[in-house]
Amino acid sequence: MTSTTSPEPRTPAAPGGDRPSPSGPHPAAEPQPPSGRKRTTLARLLLRPRPGPRRSAPLLAALLTVTAFCASDVVARSYPFGPRTRSVNDLGNQYLPFHTHLWDLLHGRSDGGVLFNWQSGYGASFLPDLATYVSSPFALLVGVFPRDRIDLAVYVITVLKLACAAAAMARLLPTLRPGRWWAAGLLGASYALCGWTVSSATYNLMWLDGLIALPLLCLVGEWVLAGRRPFLGMGIVAAAWTANFYTAYMATLAAGLVLLLRLWLSGLPRRQGLAAAGRAGLTTVLGMGLAAPLVTVVYFGSAHASPGRFTGFTPVSTQDLLARLLPTTYSFGSPALFVGTTALLLALALPFVRSAPARERAGWTLLVAVVTLSMQWGPTQLLWHAFAAPQGSSYRQTFVVCALLVIAAWHTLSYGPPDRRALAAAGGLLALIAAVASRSDLVRPLAWPVLLLAAAGALGGLFLLGREGAGRRFGTGRRSVPAVCAVVLLVGTQLVEATATAAVATRLRLGHMDDYAPWGQRRQEQAEAVAEADGWPRYRTDPGREQTVGNDPLTVGGQGAQYYSSHTSDVLFRTLTALGGGWTSGGRSLQSLDNAVTDVIFSVGARVHSPPDPHQNWFPQDGSGVSVTRREVPPLVTVRPTGAGSSAFGPSPYRNQELLLGTRVYTVPRLTVRTGDGKAAGRTQGDRPGVRLDALSAGSTADRPTITARCTAGGEVYLWAPHFAGTARLADAPADAPTGRFRSDPVSKIAAMQRLGTVPASGLLRVELSPKQPSTVPDGAVGCLDTARLNTAVERLTATGAARVSVSGGTIRAELPEGTTGTAVVAAPRTAGWRCATGDGPAVPAGEHHGLIAMPLDGSATRLTCTFHPPGLRLGTAVGGMSLLAVALLGVLTAVRRRREPGRATEDGLYKRA
């Protein structure tokens, strides 16, 4: 379709799938050479506008993208082409572990199934995680790699997604307007290697599905305008929302804006425009309906998740915004708008291309500007993020602007190479952008030589294209040389510029974010230790307090408290925090709690102990090797007296543990806290009441602050200081005594309770503290555990608990002693979706015992069965079923109509097959 002020005559769609050009020569079409002159094969290949785009452009785009991306990792010496890890931030903490768990599911080695995951968080719903992290069809490729090569599998998946995104954009562009195939391939690669991709999406690889979805959804919009391929369009919408609903939502909004602009440019009568909009709405609704079984589960999973700790949106400055259009700039909290200097120059030149209709120039320019400005306003930011403030980067929709810039660039080039006037105007705007951006700290010295070389290459290539056009107008025979040189120059510029930008982003991420080593000896030893000690479901095996990543149970095995997900349940978060657990990422990443009482409560019969991960360098290394400690624990299902859970959790984690255990086992002594010079430490109030400690400077030889208290000799000493950062150790303790390591910050982390050793014979405790930053020690920070009382509690819970427990998927069954009364408590968090039944009775929603699953017993049943149903699955299945039925009915009606009126086409201003 061309964009003119009045509709032109149209002919039926071509069999190849693209809509036909209007009658008469297209401005970008290649005229016949003068008689008697033969153009070289290379020139004909480079200059022909059609049908090359459908076949060659996607291949070229994919090839350029893969070449530049892999070359950038070679330059950055990043995995798998160098020693530097690429597992930064959530890639190492979340996405690689979930891909590893998917590998276990595919090979039948996981504890649980598609609906429930028994390995993380003492039992968590898995379907929301699957739909959020590994529902992409590309994720299934992990199954063909060895388990200890998941890092490589994820890298290959990332490269394939980038190639598909480039190919999809290269396929879309010639559908919007005919043009040269190599230009479509070049701009397709510009889109796939945009700043958003190399800065953010390559380590959030689920977002790359949205990068693929956007051009495909725009292509669906073109089919809707032509009234063609309705069922394929619905399938693409469903696939996009299934692969990653989050970025699919943004891509759908963007495709809707593009469709509205296309309708406006077409100049159709209102009735025909509304009919096309109605077809688009129906296609979108039915496609989303087909994906509903996963989308609704994700929605309800998010509704029951830990609320997290979010910061308000603050727009970036103008200079930072413009700086991200330039190559080799990087930051975590600003929109990465880089699309390559060639694409940027072409997009800037569009308003000045006199051969393009004024309405088209204004429409695309205005759309780019409006969407860019929408990223800088709070309400529209929320709209782009589905009305949920993102935890982390606030500009996850940036790929939409990058796509619009590339589409604008394509429209410029589709009317032929920009003339000198347009190039001069675009160059002036680029110089103005660079001048304003020069005031930003995001522009590093390397940006200027790369920008100058890229601008020279882009302007030179576009100028040579203009020379080729001039030669064509004057009928000279030396037209192929400028064209070939132009293409080589533009492609080379794109490769060098994209490679440099991606390499800089890869290197700088390592300095700005936590990073994690790929699979190695440490995790191999941990996995072997877990496998040897594993006794599930008779007891749990926790992979340990000294974690390697935030989801250790998914990588090395076991069934621990650790869990990092956007769907970490609020009930688990509140329960573990009340028991003295620690967390990071605003409460979304829960840590293991190495505590004897909680091990008894959650039936942790084996625990792996590892030295701190040397890759992190958070604390000095002490000790080596992996060891396992074992403990006698009650079964997963125990019985408590009726009314035992009537009291609520209080401020002391020691007393909260006793509530869940049902026995008093701790002494919580009065404390005296002194600074290094022996003075009483000051106090602080507010949301972190307690004793305030200042940080010790690095290498300080001053005396350390101390905590003194008195307990019964022989007890185990624990320190609970959630807002303390540093180390703690019992004074005069033997060399093998543990050192407590605490990590916290004012916003996103609190430290877990730590075991420090044994109360000496004198009963006098003296704990030496080494704070690394200003910290707080709360009242009641020290607890002394009476191990004899704890052992008695274990014997009692074992004697009255289940005689046998079996677990299958999301169902747990327990055989209880005859005549058992009271409350059966399952050592798993009572997340939404649990239903329980006693004996042959009906299943009812499970009760709660201080955050755990509970069910009353009246003595008449000896069996307890609890089954998990993911919230939202039944609703989503119903919506999906109705959508599938509607699609089937549409298919039947279409087939009947075609049989009654064979070969007849209806025309409503846009072409529609009967």
VEXMARDO-219251 format. One record per residue (C-alpha): z, x, y. Coordinates in steps of 0.2 Angstrom, whole numbers, plus 5000, padded with zeros to 4 digits. Each point is the difference from the previous one (the first is absolute). Layout:
! residues N
ZXY ...
This chain:
! residues 914
500050005000 499650065017 501149975015 499049915013 500449875013 499049874991 499649984981 498450074994 499049934985 500650054983 499350014983 500949984983 501250154995 499150144991 500350024982 500950175003 501549925008 499850055018 499549875013 498250025006 499750085017 499249885013 498249995001 499250155010 500550185000 501950045001 500450125014 500750134987 498649974988 498850144996 498249975006 498550064990 499550185004 498350035009 498549994989 499650164992 501750075001 501250014985 501950025002 500950114988 501049924986 501750065008 499649925017 499549844992 501650004990 501150035015 499149895012 499749844990 501249865004 499749904984 500249984986 500950164999 501749945007 500349904984 499850144988 500350165009 501249975014 501549964989 499750164989 499850115016 501649935007 501050024984 499450184998 500450055018 501749924999 500550094983 499350165006 501050005017 501649944992 500050124986 499550145012 501549965011 501250024986 499250174996 500250055018 501849945000 500450074983 500649844994 500249934983 498950004989 499150155009 501550095005 501950034999 500649885013 500549834994 499249845006 501549894995 500749965017 501149865005 499749844990 498650074989 501350114991 501449885001 499249834996 498150004996 499950144987 501649944991 499249824999 498450074994 501050094987 500849844995 498349924999 499550144988 501549964989 499649815000 498250044995 500650114986 501549894994 501350125005 501049915014 501749914999 499449835005 498349935004 498949935013 501349875006 501650115000 500550185001 501650054992 499850185005 500349985019 501549935010 500949954984 498649884997 498749945013 498549885001 498550104997 498649885004 500250015019 499950194998 498549994989 499149895013 500550115015 499750174993 498950004984 499049844999 498450095006 498750014986 499950195004 501950024995 499549974981 499250175000 501750084998 499949954982 498750124996 500950155007 501550094991 501749945006 500450165008 498450005010 500449845010 499950105016 498250054995 499649824995 500649935017 498950135009 498549954991 500349825003 500250045019 498350095000 499249864991 500749875012 499450105015 498350014992 499949824997 500649965018 498650115007 498749924989 500649825004 499850045019 498350084997 499549844991 500649895014 499250085015 498249974995 500449824997 500649985017 498450085007 498650104992 500150185003 499750174993 500950034983 500750185004 500849935016 500849864989 500650134988 500750125014 500949855009 500749944983 500850174998 500650005018 500949844995 500850064984 500650165008 500749925015 501650065008 501049864992 499450054983 500450195001 501649985010 500849854991 499049924986 499750154988 501950004996 500149815000 498649984988 500249814998 499449985018 498450084995 499649844991 500049915018 498850145006 498849944986 500349825003 499649995018 498150044999 499949904984 500849855009 498850025015 498650004987 500749844993 499949935018 498250045001 499749914983 500949855008 498950005015 498550004988 500849874989 499850124985 501050074986 501549895002 500950034984 499850195001 500749995018 501549904993 500250144986 500050145013 501349915010 501149974985 499850194994 500450065018 501649905000 500550044983 499750195002 501150015016 500549845009 500750095015 498550095006 498949864993 500949895012 499550115015 498250024993 499849824999 500649975018 498750145005 498649924990 500449835008 499850085017 498450084996 499349844993 500549905015 499150135011 498549994989 500049815002 500150025018 498650125001 498949894989 499949875013 500049864987 500349825005 501949954998 499749894984 499250154991 501350125006 501449894994 499249984983 499950194998 501850015006 500549874987 499150094986 500950165005 501749915000 499749924983 499550174993 501550095007 501249864995 499449994982 499950194998 501850015006 500549864989 499350104985 501150145004 501549895003 501050044984 500350185007 500149965018 501349874999 501150114989 499850145013 500549875013 501649954991 500450184995 500050055018 501149845005 501350064988 499950185004 501250115009 499749975019 499850195004 500350085017 498649965012 499750075017 499249905014 498150035004 499750115015 498150035005 499450185001 499550075017 498249995005 499750194998 500749994983 498949854995 498550095007 500550174992 499949924983 498149985003 499850184999 499850124985 501550094993 501449905008 501449944990 501649905002 500949874989 500449875013 498349985009 498449924995 498850124993 498349945007 499050154996 498349954993 499050165004 499250055016 498349944995 500649834996 501150005016 498650055011 498849874993 501449865002 500250065018 498249995003 499849824995 500349925017 498650115007 498649974987 498749915009 499049954985 501449904993 500349825006 501449995013 500949874990 500150124985 500650155010 501349905009 500649914984 500350154989 500750105015 501249875004 500649974982 500450194998 501050005017 501049844996 500550054982 500550175007 501149925013 500749884987 500850154992 501050045016 500849835002 501549944990 499549824995 498250054995 500850154990 501049884990 498549904997 499150144993 501550044989 500249824993 501449975012 501150134991 500550165010 499550154990 501350134994 499150165005 498450015009 499649865012 498150025000 499549964982 498649895007 499150155008 498650004987 499449845007 499650085017 499250154991 498949884991 499549915016 499650175009 498950044985 499149835001 499750025018 499350174997 498849934988 499449875012 499650145012 499050104988 499149854993 499149985016 499450184999 500750165006 501049975017 499050065015 500650135012 500849885011 501049924986 500550174993 500550075017 501149845003 500850024982 500350195003 500849965017 501249874992 500450134986 500450135013 501149875009 500949964984 500350194996 500650035018 501349864999 500550054982 500350185005 501649945007 500649954983 501150114989 498949944985 498550115005 500350174993 499050155005 498949994984 499449835007 499050075014 498850124991 499749874986 499749865013 498850115010 499050054984 500049824994 499449945017 498650135001 499549964983 500049815002 499150015017 498750124994 499749904984 499749845010 499050095013 498850074986 499949824993 499449955018 498750144999 499449934984 499849835008 499150075014 498850094989 499749844991 499649915016 498750135005 499250024983 500450184997 500050074983 501650105001 501249864998 500950054984 500750165006 501249935013 500549864988 500550114986 500950125012 500949855007 500649934984 500650174994 500950035016 500849835000 500550014982 500750185002 501049955015 500849854991 500450114985 500850145010 501049885012 500649894986 500550154989 501050085014 500949835005 500549974982 500650174997 501150005016 500749844995 500450064983 500950165006 501049915014 500649864989 501050134990 500950055016 500449825005 500549924984 501050024984 498950074986 500250014981 499450124987 498749944987 500549984982 500850174994 501350084990 501449915008 499449824997 499450064982 501850054996 500749845008 498849894990 500550104983 501849985004 499949815003 498949974985 501350094989 501549915007 499149835001 500949864992 499349845008 500549864999 501750054992 500350105016 499150065015 499550185003 500050055019 498850145005 501350075012 500750015017 499050155005 498349915002 498350075001 499249855008 500649835004 499449924984 500650134987 500249874986 498249965001 499450184999 501350084988 500649844991 501749924998 500849855007 500950055017 500549935016 498650095010 498749895007 498850015015 498849865004 499649885013 500749874988 501750084997 501149844999 501349965013 501349964987 499850174992 500150095016 501649905005 500850034983 499750194999 500550035018 501649904998 500450124984 499750165010 498150024997 498950105012 498249965006 498650065011 498549915008 501149875008 500749944984 498349984990 500450164990 501649994990 500750154992 500950044984 501949995001 500950134989 501749914998 500949974984 500549825005 498349955004 499350084985 501249894990 499549845010 498250034997 500150074982 499350175005 500550094984 499050165003 499750095017 498850155003 500650135012 498850125009 500250135014 499349955017 498149995001 499550185006 498549925008 501049905013 501250145006 501249875006 501550104993 500350174993 499750024982 501450024988 499949994981 498449984989 499349904986 500149824995 501649934991 500549834993 501749925000 500549864989 501349865002 500649864990 499549845009 500049814996 498449914996 498849935013 500849834998 501949985002 501249865002 501249985015 501449875002 499649845009 500250025018 500050195000 498650005013 500849895013 500450145012 498750075011 499650185003 501050095013 499750165010 500750124987 498750054986 501550054989 500749835001 498349924998 499750104984 501749944993 499449825004 498550024989 500950094987 501549884999 501350145000 501050105013 499550184997 500050095017 501350075011 499450005018 501250125010 500350025018 499050145008 500350135013 498450075007 500150175010 498650095010 499750184996 501350065012 501349894992 500149865013 499949824997 498249945000 499549865012 499649834995 498549895003 499749815000 498649884999 498949984984 500650164993 501950015003 500950154994 500350195004 498750085010 499450184995 498950115010 498650104991 500350184995 498750125007 498950094988 500950164993 501649955008 501550104994 501349885008 501249914989 499349834993 500849835003 501149944986 500649844992 501850014992 500749864989 501249984985 499649924983 500650014982 499550164991 498650004989 499049865008 498250015005 499750025018 498649915009 499550005018 499149865009 499350045017 498449905002 499750075018 500450194996 498650134999 500450164992 501150074985 501749974994 501150104987 501750004994 501050155007 500550134987 499049914987 499250104985 498350075002 499249864989 500849865010 498649895007 499550005018 499749845009 498449995009 499849865013 498449955010 500149875013 499249975017 500449875014 498549894995 499350014983 501250084988 501849994994 500850124987 500649954983 501850024993 500250174992 501250074987 500950165005 501050054985 501849984994 501649975009 501050174998 501750004991 500950005017 499249835004 499550075017 498249985005 499150115013 498149965002 499050125011 498649935010 498450085006 499149875012 498250045004 500049875014 501249895009 500849904987 501349874996 501349994986 500749834998 501849944996 500249994981 498750134997 500950084985 500349914984 500950084984 499449924984 501349984985 498850044986 501349934987 500049835008 498150005000 499950044982 501149864996 498949885010 498550064991 500949964983 500449835006 498349965007 499250074984 501149894988 499749845010 498150035004 498449974990 499950064982 498250035002 498750005014 498250004999 498750015015 498249954999 499050005016 500949905013 501249924987 501750064995 500949924985 501850034995 501049954985 501849955005 501649994989 500449824995 501149905012 499650115015 500549925016 500050065018 498450075009 498750114991 499450135012 498450094998 499950185007 498549975011 499849945018 499949815002 498350005009 499149835003 499149944984 501350024986 500449854989 501250004986 500549894985 501450004988 499749964982 498649874998 500449935018 498749995014 499750145011 500849985017 500050125016 501150144996 501750025010 500650155009 501550124997 500150125015 498150025000 499850004981 499349874988 501349884994 500149854989 501649894996 500549994981 500949854993 500350074983 498749904991 498650125000 499850174992 498350045008 499550045018 498250015006 499550055017 498150005005 499250065016 498649895009 499350095015 500249895015 498449935006 499050024984 500049824995 499449955018 498750135001 499449964982 499849825006 499150045016 498950134990 499649864987 499549885013 498950125009 499250054984 499749814996 499249985017 498950154998 499449934983 499749835008 499050085014 499050094987 499649854990 499549905016 498850155005 499250004982 499749815001 499350015017 498850144995 499549914985 499649845010 499150095014 499350164992 499350135012 500549905016 500950095014 500949925014 500050075018 501449985012 499550145012 500550134987 499350014983 500949924986 499449994982 500149834992 
